Amino acid sequence: MPRGTAPRPHSPLGTRSWPDGFLWGSATAAAQVEGASHEDGKEDSIWDAFASVPGAIANGETLQDAVQHYRRMPEDVAIMKTLGLDAYRFSTSWARVRPGDRAPNTAGLDFYSRLVDELLEAGILPWLTLYHWDLPQALEEKGGWANRDTAHRFVEYADDVHSVLGDRVHHWTTFNEPFCSSLLGYAAGVHAPGRQDPRAAVAAIHHQHLAHGLAVTELRSRGVEQLGITLNLSNALPRDPSDPVDLDAARRFDSLQNRIFLDPILRGAYPEDTLADLEQFGLREIIQPGDLDVIGTPIDFLGVNHYHDDLISGHPTTEDGDGHSGGAPRPTSSCWIGSEDIAFPSRGLPRTAMNWEVNPDGLRKLLVRLGEEYENLPPLYVTENGAAYDDVVASDGAVHDVERTAFVLDHIAAVGEAIDQGADVRGYFVWSLLDNFEWSWGYGKRFGVVRVDYGTFERTIKDSGLAYARVIAAAT
């Protein structure tokens, strides 16, 4: 069992009431926590392959052990129960379920079946994500997400997972943050598979959209009632609202960060300005008849991941504040294909260890904005929100992470304010349950509300986790 004292039954947020059935959860991703990278039949994902490239991952670190969730899963579920979580958002690994994308792997599926049973026994709702970036390397070698056929392979994988877990899992997310797995992976090259090909990135966006729509249609036919997708979204704020250059830069950023994902899924169409901006990269060319009808298949919820806002300037000489959305190093300008002159000036706000600005009101603003701009917006869940800081273990063995505690509590308060202003938010998942493999940063950035000692893998609930537990206890 983890070190750390039991949570106290009071909340620093006072007596705020929350909507009936509001879910309090935490989240992880298979590639970041499981380890056992080549055990029980699992073969390489694109992240296993990417980690073998010299210089791709900080300090040459790999996913081989991660934080041993594959071996320590019952202990981790016990921690969730101690925290009082209502729900646990986890992902299944495509590379574990269908190694080499050949056939279902019984041992891999059995692990997720045991996880689901463990969660249900603990009274915790399993919230499953099908794709959190671990494409089988065998599919990348056939073109990856730049290949339209990968969308159809994704549906086969979804069927395999549903055939084993569909009797017990009722909340299904197709994709986590397609911004990262398309633009950061295929244009900027800072995420797996590490390609720098703008046309491939644009194709990856569309084919992931198509895979989402096809999977929603297929799973709906199998009786799944709660289907959605998770997007990482940001407010694009022009540095000088009176400057046409800054305004256009903010528009282009908003197009590639937000609307290129939101509009096809919620409106069944790409924004016209996005189509025009990406004309040279072939977006119109790859859209086939009927694609957008499939992509716009209605969903039951929208997951919102938010870490910070983005102040935008169209003047490249502007001091870059190094802010961006998504759990990754600052992407190169090639991420913003067709928009290489975008800069991110600083506003002088406090920053996390990722060098991201801390501005809780940005989350409130985003949640309210979504409801104002999308008439058919489904219910919202904040599926990731959290912060990395350089934690220190005190002499008493505790982790007094004051900054993360304030970050979590202030952002929860912002969610409450958004609800007060009409946003239909029905749950909050803190990122992350555990310290983990933070993608290209390796193990150098800690997001967990539970500390992991990377030498012994001992778990310790941090003060932020105890504070979160108190919020949950007071709200239920």
N, C-alpha and C positions, 0 to 999 in steps of 0.2 A: 504493500500500500504506500501511497505517497506521503512524504513529510508535509506538514502544514496542519494548522488547527482547524477545527470544524467551524463553518461559517456561523456568524451571529444573526439572529432573526430580526434585523432591521436594515433599512435601506437609506443610503445617503441621498437618495432622490426624494425623500420625504414621503408624503402620502399620495402621490400621484396615482390615479387609477388608470388601468390599461384595458383595451377592448377585451371582451370575453373571448377566450380561446387564444389570446396572444401567445405566440411561441417564443420561448427563450432557449437559444441553442448555441452551439459552437461548431466549428468546421475544420476539416483537414482535407488533404488530397492524397490519394494512394501513393503517387510517386514520391511525395515529400516525407511520408511517415512510415511506410510499410517496411522498407528494406527487403531482404530475401529476394534480391533482384534476379537471381537465377536459380531459385529453389522451387520445388514442386511443379516443375514443368514450365515456369515462366521464362520467356526469352526477352531479348532486347526490345525496349521501347526506344523512341527517338531520343529520349532524355538519357537513357543508358549509353546510346551511341554518341550523343553530343558530349557527354561527360568524358569520353575517351579522347576527345580532340584536345591537344595541348593548348592551354590558355583559355579554353571555353568557360571553365568553372573556376572560381576563386580558389586558390591553393590546390588546384588539381583534385578537388574533392568529388566523390561519386555518390550514387544512390544505393550502393551495395548494402549498407546497414541502415541508412536513414536513422530512424529512432526506434527501430525494432518493433513497430506496432504489429507486424505480422505475427510475431512470437508473443507479444505482451498484450494482445488485444483484450483479454478479460480484465487485466489490471487497469487498462485505460478506460474501459466501460465503467469499472468501479469508481474511477475518478469522476467521470461524468455524473454518476449517481450522487456522489458526495457533493458536487457542485449544484445539484438540483436541476440539471438540464432537462428541458422538455423534449428536445430534439437534437439529433446529431446529424450534421451534413457531412457525408463522406462520398468518395468516388470509388467506383470499380475501375480496375486497370484493364484496359483492352488487351494489353500485352500479357496479362496474367490469365484472362478469360479465354482469349483466342491467340495463343502463342504463334507468332509467325502468321497470324490471321489464317490459320488452316482449319482447325476444328475446335469445338469447346474443350476446355481443360477442366476435368472433373475436380482435380485438387484445388485449382484456383477458385472455382465456383463454390466449392465446399467451404472455403475460408469466409467468403462473404455471407454464406448461409449461416455459419456459426456466429458471425458478427451480428447479423440481424436478429437471431434468436437471443443473443446476449443482451442486445439493446431492449428488445421487447420484454425480456424477463426483468430488466431494470426499470421498466416503465418509461422508456425513452423512445420517441418516434424516430424511425430511420428515414432519412431524407437523402435519396440517392442521386448522385450525379454520374452520368455515363461517360462524359469526356472531360477530364481535367488534364489534357495535354499529353497523355502517354500513348500516342499512336504506335502500333507495332512497327519496328524498323523495317520489317519486310514490306510493308505498304509504302513507306517513304521511298524505298528503292524502286517502287513502281510509279513514282511521281507524287506520292503523299496527297495532301489536300489540293494540290494543283491538278490532280487527276480526278475527273468527275466520278469515276467508278468508285472512289473511296467513299462517297456518300452512300452508295448501295451496300458496301461492305459494313458501314456503320450500322445500318438497319439489321443486318444479320447478327452483328454483335449485340445490339439491343435486344433482339429476340432471344439470344442465348441467355442473357442476364434475366430477362423477364420469365423465361421458362423455369428458372430455379427460385427466383425471389418474388415473383409477381403475386403470389398468394399472401405475402406478408408486408410487402413494401407498396405504399400507395401514393407516395410523392416522388415523382421522377423529374429530374432536370436533365435536359439533353446535353447542353454545353455549358462549360464555365469559361467566361471571358474570351470569346472568340477573337476579340481585338488582339490579345496576346498571342494566341496560337496561329494567327494569320499574319498580322503585320509585324509583330516582334520576331516571329519565327521565320517568315519567308521574305521579308523586306529588310528589316534592320539586322537580322542575323544574330541578335543577342539572346534569343531563345531557340530551343531545338525546333527544327532541324539545322538552324544556323545558316540558312540561305539568304542571299541578298539579291533577290530577283523581283522587282515590283510587279511584273505581270503575273508571276506565280502567286504573289501575295494577294492580288485582286481575285485571281481564280480561287484561292483558298477561302477567301471571305464568302464568295458565292457558293462554293461547294459545301462549306460548313452550314450555311443557311439552308441549302437544299437537304443536307443530311438531317438537320433539325426538323424540317417540315415532314420529311418522309418518316422519321422515327415517331413524331407525334401522331401521324396518321396511323401507323402500324400499331403503336401501343394503345391508342384509343380503340382500335378494332379488337384489341385483346382485353378491353374492359378497364384500363387504367383511367381513373377519374381526375387525378391531379397531375397535370403535365405543364412544364414551364421551361424556361431558360434563364441563365444568370449572365448578366452583362456588367462589365466595369464601366461606370459612367462618371462623368466629371462636368462641372460647370466651366464653360469656356468664357472667361472674362477678359474683354479687351483692356489692355493697359490704359489706353486713352480712348474713351468712347467717342470722342470728337474727331479722332484720327481715322480717315478711311482705310489707311494701310493696316492699322491695328484691328479695325472692325472686320476687314476681309480675312485677316489671319485667324481671328477668333471664329469666323464662319467656317473656314476650311478645317480648323482643328475640330470644331463641333461636328462637322461632317464625317471625319474619319474616326473620331473617338466615340461618337454617340449615334448620329442619325443613320449612318450606313448600316447599323445593326438594328436600331429601334424601328425604323420605317418599314423595311421589308417584312419584319415579323409582325408588327402591329397594324400596318397599313397596306401590306401587300405590294409595295412599290419602293424602289430606290428614290431618294430625293433627286430632283432634276439637276440641282447644282452639283451633286456628287457624281452623277453620270457625266456631266460636262467636264468636271475636274479630272476624272479618271478616263476620259475618252482615249487617250494615247496608250493606256495600259489595258485596254480590251474588255472593260466591264460589260459594255453593251453586247459585245460579240459572244460572250459565253452564256448569256441568258437565253435559255431555250423556251419555246412555247409551253405554257403551263407551269413553269418553274415558280413564278411569283404567287400563283394560286396555292401551290404546295407550301411554300415558305410562309405564307400568311395564314396558314391553318390556325384557328383560334387556340390560344393557350389559357390555362387556368390561373397562372400566377407569373409574375416577373420577379426574378431575383435581381437585386441591386447590390453590387459591390462598390464601395466608395471608401477611399482613403484620404483624399484631399481634392481641392480645387486646382484649376490651372489658370494663372494669369498669363495672357497671351499678348505678344507683340509681333508685328510684322517687320520689325527692324532687327536684323541679325546682330547688330553691334550692341543691342541692349544686353545688359548684364543678365546672364541666364541663371535663374534661381534653381535649376536642376529639378524642377517638379514635373511629374508625369503620373499617369494612372496605371495601376497594375503592379503585381509583385515581381519587379524585375529591375535590373540596372537601368539607368537613364538611356533610352534608345538613341541611336544615331539619327541624324536628320533624314536618313533614307526610310525611317519608319513612316514619316509623314509624306508619302509618295505624292509628288506634285506640289508639295508644300514645304520645301526644304528651308524656306526663309522664316519659319516659325521659331520664335524665341520665347523663353519662359522667365521673365524678370521676377525678381524677388519683391515681396511686399513687407519684408522685415518681420514676418510671423515666426513663432517658435517652430522648430523642426525636429523630426524624429531621426533615428539613426540611419534611415534611408534617405535623409535630406529632403523629406517631404514636409510641406507646410502643415501645421495643425490649425484647423479652422472648423470647429464643429458646426457652425451655422451653415457651412456649405452643404452638409448632408440634409439639413432641414430644407434649404433652398431647392436642392435637387429633387427631393421627394415631392415637394409641392409643385414644382415646375412640371414634372411628368404628368401629374393629374390635370394640369392646366393645358398642356399641349397635345395630349392624346385622349380623344374622346372615349375610345374603347379600351382604355387601360385596364388590365386585370388587377386583382389585388397584388400589393407589393410585399416583398419580404427583403429585409436587409440581410443578405446572405454572406457578406463579409464586411467587416469593419474592425480595424485594429491598428496596432503600431509596433514597430521594432525600436527597442532601446537597448543600450549596453548594460545589461543587468549585472548586479554584483550580489554574490551570496554573502550575507552578513555572518557575523561570528556565531549567531544563534541558529544558523542553518537556513534562515528564512530569506526570501527575496522581497525586499521592500521597494517595489517598482512604482515609485510615486508618480512618475510621469505617465506611465501606461495606465495606471489606475485612474488618473484624472482624464486621460484621453477617452477611456471606455465610458466612464460615467457621464462625461460631457456630451459624448455622441449619443448615448442613450437618451439623455435629456433633449437633445436636438430631434430625435425621432419622436418623442412625445410632443414637442412643439409642432412638428409637421402634422401629426395626427390631429392636434387641436385646430390646425388650419385646413383640415379637410383631406389630407392624404390618407389613402386607404392602406395603411401599413399593418400587417398582421403578424410580424415576427421579426426578431433580431438575432443574428448569429455572430458571435464575436470570432474574429480571426486572430490567433488560431488557438485551438485547444492546447497544442504542444509546440514547443520549439521544434524546428524541423529543417529540412533541406530547402533553403530559400533560393531555388533555381540557380541562376548564374552566380549568385552570391555565395553558393555553398552553404556552410553552416555558420557564416559570420554574422548573420542578422537574425535576431531572436524576436519572434512575434507571439510566442505562446503565453497564455495565462497560466500555463504549467511549465516549469523549467525542466529541461532534460539535460542531465550531465552526460556529455558525449563520450566520456570515458567508461562510465559504469551503466549508463542509461537509466539511472535512478530518476524518478519523477518527484518534483516538489511543487505544490500549489503556491503560486506567487500571491502577493498581496492583491494584485489585480483580479486574480481568480477568486479570492475570498470575498472581495468587494462585489464582484459580479454575482456570486452566490447569494449575498445578502439582498441584492436587488431582486433576484428571482424569488427568494423566500418572501420578501415583502409584497411582491406583486401577485402572489398566488394564494 
